[in-house]
Amino acid sequence: MADQSETEKTTANEIANEIANEESGPAYRARVWGGARRKLWNAPADGTLGTRLRDLADWVAGSPYAGLALDMYGNGVVEELERRVAEELGMPAAAFFPTGTMAQQVALRCWAGRTGNPVVALHPLAHPEVHENNAFAAVSGLRTVHPTGEPRLPTADEVRDHPEPFGTLMLELPLRDAGFVLPTWDELVAVVDAARERDAVVHFDGARLWDCATHFGRPLPEIAGLADSVYVSFYKSLGGMSGAALAGPEELIEETRIWRHRYGGQVFQQYPAALTALRGLDVELPRLPSYVAHARVVADALRAALAAPGGPSWFRVHPETPHTHQFQVWLPYDPDILTAAALAQAEQTGTTLFRRWFPAPAGGPRGLAVTEVTVSAPGLEWTSADVTTAVRDFLSRL
C-alpha cells in the first residue's frame, strides 16, 4: 500500500479535527462530499437550499401537479400523494405521516388494540429497537420480542416456534443494519404464513420497500399484499424531503388518521414534502431497478479492487451480491481515519467513493469499521475501472 506524503498526512489530520468538531463537522462533510464532481449517490444533505428549491420549482412547473390546491391539514396535494401510494402498493388506502417513527408507532398501536395483544415480534436490529429510544414502550405501551438474533430476518420455524404469544409480526424489508438484507420470496411467504398460523397480523417496515421488487422478482403490489399493513418512506430511496405513509385496509387507515392527530402529526401544510414525494414516485421509482443492477457491478468491482495486491489484510462487502441498491463495506481500520481518507479523496480529487465510517456495533468484532454504499443516478456513470481507480486512490491515503 502506498505511503502518504507528509502533506497528505497533514491534510488527513486536519480533516480528522474537523470531524471531531461537532459544529463544523457535519456541515464540512456535506460540503465536501456533496460538492464532489463524481459520486455514487446524492445524499439528503447534498446541495444548498437555493439549488434544492429551484430544482423542485422547475420540476413542479412541468409536472401535472402544478395546478393542485395547497394542502391544509392533509387535503389537496397530500390527498393526491396518499391516493398515489395506495395505487402503487395495491392497498385500499394510505395516510401521510410526517415521520416514519410516528407512522409505525401508530400502526402497531392500532393493531395492538385490534388483536388485544401489545406484544410485537421483530428483529433486534429493526429500526424501532435501535434508532427510536425505546419509543414503543415509552409512548405506545408496546412490548417487543425477538424470534431470532441472527443478522437476517426470522425463518418460518423461528416465528412458529417462538415461545411467547405476540399480536403483530413486524418485518423490516430490507433489514438495514444487517446489511440491507432480504429473504427469498419463498422464505418471506413462509414467514408470513407462520405468523398467520399464530393468529398474528403482519406489518412491513417498508422504509425501503420500493427497492425490493428486483430481488423478489415480484411487483410492489404483490409484495405489499402479503402484509396487513405497510409503512413506506419518501426520503430514503425516492429522494424526497421527508415524510412517510401507512397503507392498509380502509378501516385501519381511518383509525390511524385519528392517532396521527393525537400524536401531533396533523401538520397545517406539508406541500413541499408531498411534492418531493410525488417527484420521487414519478422519477426515482422507475429507475430503482437500474440502481439495484448497477450496485451489483459496483460491489463486484469494490471486492476485486480490495482483494488486489496492496489491499487491506481483511475486508468484507456485504451482501456479496447486494439485495437492493445499498450494501455495506467493512475494513480493519479506525472509522475516523477512514472518514478522513474519504474526505481527503473527495476534496483533492473531486471523487466521492465512500462517505462516513462507523465502528462495528456493540457486541461486534473490535477493530473494524463499516460504511454504507448506495448507488443511484450519479453512480450509473461509474464503470468497474472507475471503481478500481477510486479504491486504489482511497487505500493510498490510509
FENFENDA-V371094 format. One record per residue. N is the residue number from 0. RES is the residue in three letters. D_LAST is the distance of its C-alpha to the last C-alpha in Angstrom with 1 decimal. Layout:
# FENFENDA-V371094
n: <N N>
res: <RES RES>
d_last: <D_LAST D_LAST>
This chain:
# FENFENDA-V371094
n: <0 1 2 3 4 5 6 7 8 9 10 11 12 13 14 15 16 17 18 19 20 21 22 23 24 25 26 27 28 29 30 31 32 33 34 35 36 37 38 39 40 41 42 43 44 45 46 47 48 49 50 51 52 53 54 55 56 57 58 59 60 61 62 63 64 65 66 67 68 69 70 71 72 73 74 75 76 77 78 79 80 81 82 83 84 85 86 87 88 89 90 91 92 93 94 95 96 97 98 99 100 101 102 103 104 105 106 107 108 109 110 111 112 113 114 115 116 117 118 119 120 121 122 123 124 125 126 127 128 129 130 131 132 133 134 135 136 137 138 139 140 141 142 143 144 145 146 147 148 149 150 151 152 153 154 155 156 157 158 159 160 161 162 163 164 165 166 167 168 169 170 171 172 173 174 175 176 177 178 179 180 181 182 183 184 185 186 187 188 189 190 191 192 193 194 195 196 197 198 199 200 201 202 203 204 205 206 207 208 209 210 211 212 213 214 215 216 217 218 219 220 221 222 223 224 225 226 227 228 229 230 231 232 233 234 235 236 237 238 239 240 241 242 243 244 245 246 247 248 249 250 251 252 253 254 255 256 257 258 259 260 261 262 263 264 265 266 267 268 269 270 271 272 273 274 275 276 277 278 279 280 281 282 283 284 285 286 287 288 289 290 291 292 293 294 295 296 297 298 299 300 301 302 303 304 305 306 307 308 309 310 311 312 313 314 315 316 317 318 319 320 321 322 323 324 325 326 327 328 329 330 331 332 333 334 335 336 337 338 339 340 341 342 343 344 345 346 347 348 349 350 351 352 353 354 355 356 357 358 359 360 361 362 363 364 365 366 367 368 369 370 371 372 373 374 375 376 377 378 379 380 381 382 383 384 385 386 387 388 389 390 391 392 393 394 395 396 397>
res: <MET ALA ASP GLN SER GLU THR GLU LYS THR THR ALA ASN GLU ILE ALA ASN GLU ILE ALA ASN GLU GLU SER GLY PRO ALA TYR ARG ALA ARG VAL TRP GLY GLY ALA ARG ARG LYS LEU TRP ASN ALA PRO ALA ASP GLY THR LEU GLY THR ARG LEU ARG ASP LEU ALA ASP TRP VAL ALA GLY SER PRO TYR ALA GLY LEU ALA LEU ASP MET TYR GLY ASN GLY VAL VAL GLU GLU LEU GLU ARG ARG VAL ALA GLU GLU LEU GLY MET PRO ALA ALA ALA PHE PHE PRO THR GLY THR MET ALA GLN GLN VAL ALA LEU ARG CYS TRP ALA GLY ARG THR GLY ASN PRO VAL VAL ALA LEU HIS PRO LEU ALA HIS PRO GLU VAL HIS GLU ASN ASN ALA PHE ALA ALA VAL SER GLY LEU ARG THR VAL HIS PRO THR GLY GLU PRO ARG LEU PRO THR ALA ASP GLU VAL ARG ASP HIS PRO GLU PRO PHE GLY THR LEU MET LEU GLU LEU PRO LEU ARG ASP ALA GLY PHE VAL LEU PRO THR TRP ASP GLU LEU VAL ALA VAL VAL ASP ALA ALA ARG GLU ARG ASP ALA VAL VAL HIS PHE ASP GLY ALA ARG LEU TRP ASP CYS ALA THR HIS PHE GLY ARG PRO LEU PRO GLU ILE ALA GLY LEU ALA ASP SER VAL TYR VAL SER PHE TYR LYS SER LEU GLY GLY MET SER GLY ALA ALA LEU ALA GLY PRO GLU GLU LEU ILE GLU GLU THR ARG ILE TRP ARG HIS ARG TYR GLY GLY GLN VAL PHE GLN GLN TYR PRO ALA ALA LEU THR ALA LEU ARG GLY LEU ASP VAL GLU LEU PRO ARG LEU PRO SER TYR VAL ALA HIS ALA ARG VAL VAL ALA ASP ALA LEU ARG ALA ALA LEU ALA ALA PRO GLY GLY PRO SER TRP PHE ARG VAL HIS PRO GLU THR PRO HIS THR HIS GLN PHE GLN VAL TRP LEU PRO TYR ASP PRO ASP ILE LEU THR ALA ALA ALA LEU ALA GLN ALA GLU GLN THR GLY THR THR LEU PHE ARG ARG TRP PHE PRO ALA PRO ALA GLY GLY PRO ARG GLY LEU ALA VAL THR GLU VAL THR VAL SER ALA PRO GLY LEU GLU TRP THR SER ALA ASP VAL THR THR ALA VAL ARG ASP PHE LEU SER ARG LEU>
d_last: <8.3 8.4 7.9 7.4 11.0 12.5 13.4 10.1 9.1 12.5 12.1 9.2 11.6 14.5 13.3 12.7 16.2 17.5 16.4 18.4 21.4 23.5 25.6 23.2 20.1 21.6 23.4 20.4 18.3 21.4 22.0 18.6 18.1 21.9 22.4 20.1 22.3 20.8 20.0 20.9 23.1 24.8 24.3 27.3 26.0 25.3 28.0 30.6 33.9 35.8 34.1 34.3 38.0 38.9 37.3 39.2 42.4 42.3 41.8 44.6 47.0 46.9 46.9 49.9 49.0 49.8 53.4 52.7 53.9 51.6 51.2 52.8 52.0 50.8 53.2 52.8 49.4 48.1 51.0 50.1 46.5 47.9 50.3 47.5 45.3 48.3 49.0 45.4 45.4 49.0 49.8 53.1 51.6 48.5 47.8 45.2 43.3 41.1 38.4 37.6 37.8 41.4 42.3 41.4 43.0 46.2 46.2 45.9 48.3 50.8 50.4 50.9 54.2 55.3 54.5 55.5 52.4 49.5 47.1 44.2 42.4 38.8 35.4 33.7 30.5 32.8 32.3 35.4 34.2 30.6 30.8 34.4 35.1 37.9 39.8 41.8 43.5 43.7 44.9 46.5 47.8 46.0 44.6 42.0 41.9 39.3 40.6 37.3 34.0 32.3 29.3 31.8 35.0 38.1 40.4 44.1 45.1 42.9 44.5 47.9 47.7 46.2 48.7 49.0 50.6 48.6 49.9 46.8 44.0 41.0 38.5 35.2 34.6 31.8 30.5 27.4 25.7 26.2 24.3 27.0 29.2 32.8 35.7 37.8 40.8 43.2 41.2 41.3 45.0 45.7 43.9 45.9 49.1 48.4 48.1 51.3 53.0 52.4 53.9 50.5 49.4 46.1 43.7 40.6 37.7 37.0 34.5 32.9 36.1 36.1 33.2 35.0 37.8 35.8 34.8 38.3 40.1 42.5 43.3 42.5 46.1 46.3 43.0 44.1 47.6 46.6 46.2 48.7 46.4 43.1 40.7 38.5 36.1 36.1 32.8 30.3 31.0 33.7 32.1 34.9 34.9 35.8 38.5 39.4 42.6 44.5 46.6 49.4 53.2 55.2 56.6 53.2 51.7 54.7 54.2 50.5 51.6 53.7 50.9 48.5 51.0 51.2 47.5 47.4 46.1 49.1 47.5 49.8 47.9 44.8 45.3 41.9 40.1 42.8 42.5 38.8 39.4 42.1 39.9 37.3 40.0 41.4 38.2 35.2 37.1 38.4 34.9 33.2 34.1 32.3 29.2 29.4 30.0 27.1 24.7 25.5 24.7 21.2 20.6 21.8 19.5 16.4 17.5 18.3 15.0 13.0 15.7 15.6 14.9 11.4 10.4 9.7 12.7 14.1 14.1 17.1 18.5 21.5 24.3 24.0 26.3 26.0 29.4 28.9 26.8 24.1 22.0 19.1 15.7 14.5 11.2 11.0 8.7 10.1 11.2 11.0 7.3 7.3 10.3 9.1 6.6 9.8 12.0 10.6 10.9 14.3 15.5 14.7 15.6 17.9 16.4 15.7 14.3 13.4 14.7 14.8 13.5 15.8 16.4 18.6 22.2 24.5 25.8 22.9 20.5 18.6 14.8 14.2 13.4 15.2 15.6 18.7 18.9 22.2 23.8 26.7 28.5 25.7 23.8 27.0 26.2 23.0 23.7 21.8 20.8 19.4 17.2 16.1 15.2 13.3 11.3 10.5 9.5 7.3 5.5 5.6 3.8 0.0>
